[in-house]
Amino acid sequence: MGMLMYDALVLTRAAQDLAEKQSCLTLGVPTLNFADRHYHDQIRDNAAASQASEAQFDTAAGFFKHLGFAQVSALDISDYEGADIVGDLNDPDLPQKIGRRFDLVYDSGTLEHIFDASTGLRSIAKLVHPGGVVVHATPCNGFVDHGFWQVSPDLYKAFYSAAGFEIMTVALFVFGEHPHAIQTGENLYRTKGRKYISANAAEAILVFAAQKKRDVEKPHIGMQDYYAQMHEGTAADNAMRFFVPFGNPHETKAVPDTAASGMEAGFLRRRMNAFARHWR
């Protein structure tokens, strides 16, 4: 698993809406797939992200400390990568066993490896304080056999809306010669079609953030919003709070080192290739 630059931008923007930054939990121990100097370059050029001090960091824990979190913990099935909380997201009693909640929970690529994904989602929701934020970066397309699951944006939108969260952002980070982000507040399959998805998001990570407004003991999710609207005449409000732009999906030529993205093209390609190899 690893933290992409786009994850970092979304985390930076989402952290602005936190009243408290006492505690952060990562699912697994993420590696960084970018250098701190490129992150700071990106922040300077991205108006959607905060203008923070340019502190140095080379770990995910260091990144979260940079964002202002006082304590950073990691949950994993074992401590072989240094996780300080050992537990199984397949276990429905995991939140009670951990016994505390967090201001931010970040999943950089864990949920797709959890067989009982619905239990994992319910546990993640319970581990977040009211007012806290959850951020997922999960394979959405083009990662066959990487994990048990590839997820659709509708999964997170439906679950977190039912679990008492307000959606902050829903985007696809698309790999390729020119990595970029696509806003996905609407159902792409029904508004754009399968051919659009195949052509424009053949290899993509879903990056999702939501903020908890209240505790919901047993979230009920019956069907996708599309079918709920069709059969029941109701649908959840999935309006997004923000979208962090990245790259240009219509780019047709090589990106120069001085591109407005603030990230050197050669470095980005090497990191994306390394990340793809790591995930596979």
KAKA-V673569 format. One record per residue. N is the residue number from 1. PSI is psi in degrees with one decimal (* if undefined). Layout:
n: <N:N>
psi: <PSI:PSI>
This chain:
n: <1:2:3:4:5:6:7:8:9:10:11:12:13:14:15:16:17:18:19:20:21:22:23:24:25:26:27:28:29:30:31:32:33:34:35:36:37:38:39:40:41:42:43:44:45:46:47:48:49:50:51:52:53:54:55:56:57:58:59:60:61:62:63:64:65:66:67:68:69:70:71:72:73:74:75:76:77:78:79:80:81:82:83:84:85:86:87:88:89:90:91:92:93:94:95:96:97:98:99:100:101:102:103:104:105:106:107:108:109:110:111:112:113:114:115:116:117:118:119:120:121:122:123:124:125:126:127:128:129:130:131:132:133:134:135:136:137:138:139:140:141:142:143:144:145:146:147:148:149:150:151:152:153:154:155:156:157:158:159:160:161:162:163:164:165:166:167:168:169:170:171:172:173:174:175:176:177:178:179:180:181:182:183:184:185:186:187:188:189:190:191:192:193:194:195:196:197:198:199:200:201:202:203:204:205:206:207:208:209:210:211:212:213:214:215:216:217:218:219:220:221:222:223:224:225:226:227:228:229:230:231:232:233:234:235:236:237:238:239:240:241:242:243:244:245:246:247:248:249:250:251:252:253:254:255:256:257:258:259:260:261:262:263:264:265:266:267:268:269:270:271:272:273:274:275:276:277:278:279:280>
psi: <158.8:155.1:119.5:161.6:-40.9:-37.9:-46.7:-38.6:-42.6:-42.1:-40.8:-44.8:-43.2:-36.4:-22.6:-25.4:8.8:130.3:-30.2:143.2:49.0:-36.5:141.8:139.4:126.7:143.8:108.5:-177.5:95.7:143.4:154.0:130.2:32.7:162.8:150.1:-36.4:-32.6:-34.1:-46.6:-36.0:-45.2:-41.7:-41.7:-32.1:-2.9:107.2:-18.2:-13.7:160.1:158.5:88.5:169.3:154.1:60.2:149.4:144.8:151.1:12.8:163.4:-39.5:-41.4:-37.8:-46.7:-33.4:-39.8:-36.4:-11.5:7.0:131.7:-35.1:133.4:121.2:161.4:134.9:131.6:168.1:-20.6:175.8:21.3:-22.2:9.8:12.7:138.2:-9.0:118.4:125.2:168.1:120.7:-10.2:-13.8:114.8:-17.7:7.2:-44.8:-39.2:-37.0:-37.5:-41.9:12.9:164.1:169.2:155.5:-24.8:134.7:126.4:123.3:106.5:14.3:48.4:-42.7:-33.1:-14.5:0.1:117.0:-46.4:72.4:-34.1:-38.9:-42.0:-44.3:-43.5:-38.7:-43.6:-44.7:-39.5:-24.4:-4.8:131.0:147.9:131.4:-15.3:175.9:143.6:139.0:126.6:143.8:99.6:139.8:131.5:-30.2:142.8:18.3:46.4:130.2:5.6:-45.6:-168.0:-33.5:150.1:135.4:153.7:150.5:-33.9:-30.2:-52.7:-38.3:-45.6:-46.5:-52.1:-29.2:-41.6:-24.6:9.9:19.4:155.4:129.0:130.9:-48.2:149.6:118.6:154.7:128.5:116.0:126.8:171.8:-167.5:-34.1:83.2:140.8:168.8:143.3:129.4:132.8:47.2:-26.8:163.1:107.4:-36.6:-39.1:-17.1:-31.4:-33.1:161.5:-38.2:-36.3:-44.6:-44.1:-37.8:-31.2:-11.2:48.3:-30.0:102.5:148.0:132.8:121.9:118.3:140.4:142.1:150.1:132.9:125.8:-29.0:159.5:135.2:115.0:-45.9:85.9:134.0:122.4:108.6:-43.4:170.4:154.2:-37.1:-44.7:-32.1:-40.8:-38.3:-45.9:-31.7:-10.6:16.4:152.5:148.3:153.5:107.6:27.8:138.3:150.6:-34.9:164.0:128.9:111.8:150.7:127.9:-171.6:110.0:-14.8:11.7:133.3:-2.1:166.9:142.1:122.6:161.4:-21.1:20.2:154.3:-17.0:-19.7:3.9:131.4:131.3:-45.6:-42.9:-43.7:-44.5:-42.9:-42.2:-41.9:-41.2:-42.8:-40.3:-43.7:-40.1:-40.6:-43.5:-31.3:*>
